[in-house]
Amino acid sequence: MQVQRIVAEEFVKLPKPGFMFCRAPGVVVLGLALSVAWVPGCAFAEIDQAQPINHHMMDMDHMQMDHGKLDSDLTGMDHSHHVAGKAGAYKSSVVPYTVPNVKLMDMNRSELLLTDVLGSRTPVMLNFVFTTCPTICPLMSAIFQQVQDQLGTKRTNVRMVSISIDPENDTPEKLRAYADKFSMGPQWTMLTGTLADSIAVQKAFGIYAGEKMNHTPVTFLKAQGVESTWVRIDGLAKAVDILKELDQLSNSNSLK
């Protein structure tokens, strides 16, 4: 079909459905009615009046769902390992662990044999953190701090230990700065060391994930006098739940 000169100011529809002409200053533009391209100075007419509006809304809803999935996927790539659900959502199990015979370093640069630290005859609370962790580590440490505060003067009867899973970055000085944020008392020890020793401990307790950003929240509780059997708490147990578990361990002096 030969296109004739357009003299209308805005647009002229062609006989063939779905096409139209649109005029910008000094320019004649041919565009598809279903195109989403924008032409300056051009007012597009509604092409297919019979097309249901609801269908368009469904498409938009679908697009929004896809964007939501994309956001979720991106979040998962970066920090899904740090999404532990709301506080209080956890599961517990009784598991035997063999503590590796490694030496780690505390905030004062003193080397300590881990079997001695965790072999205390008082109840032990253990978790794994790293100082640059953006999400679950501060939450886990805050929960430990709440346990510490709620124990009051009885806190000295519990050994609290936090081991770094990023020892190459977490120097004793950085552990000290992190400890100050949570007002850690003398019964709460933070440990770092070599990467090999840190990985050995993580593997011994079944929490090694290969990459620190895949870290998940796990708390370990050991009863008084028990050397190898622990209560493993997966998830963000509240301080009151940890205290309840500690109370049961202290009263029974054994794990069933």
HURAWO-V822362 format. One record per pair of residues at least 6 apart in sequence whose C-alpha atoms are under 7 Angstrom apart, sorted by the first residue. I is the first residue (numbers start at 1). J is the second residue. Records with the same first field share a line. If there is no record, write none. Layout:
I: J  J
//
This chain:
9: 23
10: 22  23  42  43
11: 20  21  22  23
12: 20  21  22
13: 19  20  21
14: 20
18: 32  33  47
19: 31  32  33
20: 30  31  32  33
21: 29  30  31
22: 28  29  30  42
23: 29  42
24: 40  41  42
33: 47
79: 213
81: 213  214  215  216
82: 135  136  215  216
84: 217  235  236
87: 236  237  238
88: 236  237  238
89: 235  236  237
90: 233  234  235  236  237
91: 233  234  235
92: 231  232  233  234
93: 231  232  233
94: 229  230  231  232
95: 229  230  231  232
96: 228  229  230
97: 204  205  228  229
98: 204  228
99: 115  204
100: 201  204
101: 113  114  115
102: 113  114  197
103: 111  112  113  114
104: 111  112  113  114  191  192  193
105: 111  112  191  192  193
106: 172  189  190  191  192
107: 172  173  175  176  190  191
108: 172
109: 172
118: 124
119: 227
121: 224  225
122: 157  158  159  224  225
123: 158  159  222  223  224
124: 158  159  160  221  222  223
125: 159  160  161  220  221  222
126: 160  161  162  219  220  221
127: 161  162  163  218  219  220
128: 162  163  164  165
129: 137  162  163  164  165
130: 137  164  165  166  170
131: 170  175  178
136: 217
142: 182
143: 238  239
145: 182
146: 239
147: 239  243
148: 155
155: 187
156: 187
158: 187
159: 187  188
160: 187  188  189
161: 188  189  190
162: 189  190  191
163: 190  191  192
164: 170  191  192
165: 198  212
166: 212
167: 192  193  194  195
168: 195
170: 192
171: 192
172: 192
175: 190
199: 208
202: 208
209: 215
217: 234  235  236
218: 233  234  235
219: 232  233  234
220: 230  231  232  233
221: 230  231  232
222: 229  230  231
223: 249  250  253  254
224: 250  253
226: 254
249: 255
//
